[in-house]
Amino acid sequence: MACAGFMIGMDFTGAATIVTSIEIDFGTDLTTTQWILTLYALTFGMGIVTAGKLADVFGHRRVLLIGMAIFGLSSLTIAIAPDVWIAITARGVQGVGGALIWPALVAISFNSVPPAMRATSVGLVLGGAGFGNAIGPIIAGVSAELLTWTVLFWVNVPLVIGVGALVLRYVPRDAERSAREPLDLRGIAVLTVALFCAMFALDVGASEGWTAPGVIALFAVAVLGVVAFFALEPRAVDPLVPPELGRDRGFVAALLANGLLVPVWFSTFLYLPQYLEKSLDTSALLGAVGIVPGMLVFAVLSPISGRFYRALGPRPLIGVGYVAFILAGLNFAVAQPGWGYLGVLPGLLLLGVGAGLAIASAGTAAVAAVDQQHSGLAGGLSFMVHLLFGSIGVAVATAIFTGVASLDATGDEFARGMNAVFAFATIVAVVGLINTYFIRTKDVRLGTADGAGQSSA
């Protein structure tokens, strides 16, 4: 499962590094090649909750293998694509594969080990994804510079085959269910449309303008879709999101804990490499490598933090993680070019500490707050909140940055824009620290209770 997490993490950050190389290779423009990133994010984000439900209904192992097959075949298609639009279409299909993989692998990681090892297991998977996040830009950047940008997607093929073989060998077959509950197709359709419109509006709003008629229309459809979804769900025979989950304070707080740290997290990926390149005059590759120390701390600390999870519960681990995020955000909010790379290194290391403690613990708490048959759905909801808060955070950050500096800013001007972005992101992290109070001190499925709503201690 950690290898699968590594593959998803590597692909996610690596693709952002090679957009310019794809543009040159296909002889197109940046507006077109940007869809390599946008379409993947859209299909991944809008499909992950449904994928979690499908994994719970049809079996985590089965859905994981299907997702791996889709991910591998679409990666191969991108690598050999003769046309940019074929590559973009395959990238959208790859997002569907990623959406099927993620909640299934989180559920398997949680359910396949003894209770005392569950937090460590989930932490190991998230650590694998964190290591992939760190090494993805390096693999993509070096291969694009020395060989070809397609190496990033060729690498996915043996990874898919290797992980698939491990799953077939070591992950037990899914238990057959005597009566499989009907899928809430109406809820799936409404939520998918709402999420697609929301994420698409957030993606294009910064460039098209937030008052553009098309952007307003997308937001309106998204809001109406969410309202319709919550109106229809209580009438469903087997709702996509069981109402008791929404009433469980501990579960909702765990979801928010996975989201309120994302503005600092995503802004680091977006602005720190540019800061190193545009304000500190490093190369683009060194700018990507510059954030590796933080990612390595995250990768190492995630499984280690699981060792303390059973004894301490998620609340103190997430709380300390948020404090580290706040300190990292403050460092980036005051950093000046004259300080050099050492001026942001403490923030990067603190960011890794915060992510290793908070992201792993929040993800475990969300899955642990529900019974086993909803673990895939919980994993999907947790990551959906992560992505949605990320999209909103990036959209707000872009608006803040352009209000302080120009898009082509360098030097001190870029630093001022980045400082303003992290001031906003840090405030959001403070709200997340307050939310930590509502998270259970003991995890319900690692402690004495079982299932959503069983304990609020």
Sequence and secondary structure as in RCSB ss.txt:
>XXXX:A:sequence
MACAGFMIGMDFTGAATIVTSIEIDFGTDLTTTQWILTLYALTFGMGIVTAGKLADVFGHRRVLLIGMAIFGLSS
LTIAIAPDVWIAITARGVQGVGGALIWPALVAISFNSVPPAMRATSVGLVLGGAGFGNAIGPIIAGVSAELLTWT
VLFWVNVPLVIGVGALVLRYVPRDAERSAREPLDLRGIAVLTVALFCAMFALDVGASEGWTAPGVIALFAVAVLG
VVAFFALEPRAVDPLVPPELGRDRGFVAALLANGLLVPVWFSTFLYLPQYLEKSLDTSALLGAVGIVPGMLVFAV
LSPISGRFYRALGPRPLIGVGYVAFILAGLNFAVAQPGWGYLGVLPGLLLLGVGAGLAIASAGTAAVAAVDQQHS
GLAGGLSFMVHLLFGSIGVAVATAIFTGVASLDATGDEFARGMNAVFAFATIVAVVGLINTYFIRTKDVRLGTAD
GAGQSSA
>XXXX:A:secstr
 HHHHHHHHHHHHHHHHSHHHHHHHHT  HHHHTHHHHHHHHHHHHHHHHHHHHHHHH HHHHHHHHHHHHHHHH
HHHHH SSHHHHHHHHHHHHHHHHHHHHHHHHHHHHTS GGGHHHHHHHHHHHHHHHHHHHHHHHHHHHHHS TT
HHHHHHHHHHHHHHHHHHHHS      SS     HHHHHHHHHHHHHHHHHHHHHHHH TT HHHHHHHHHHHHH
HHHHHHHGGGSSS SS HHHHH HHHHHHHHHHHTTHHHHHHHHHHHHHHHHHTS   HHHHHHTTHHHHHHHHH
HHHHHHHHHHHH HHHHHHHHHHHHHHHHHHHHH  GGG GGGTHHHHHHHHHHHHHHHHHHHHHHHHTS GGGH
HHHHHHHHHHHHHHHHHHHHHHHHHHHHHS TT  HHHHHHHHHHHHHHHHHHHHHHHHHGGGS SS TTTSS  
STTS   
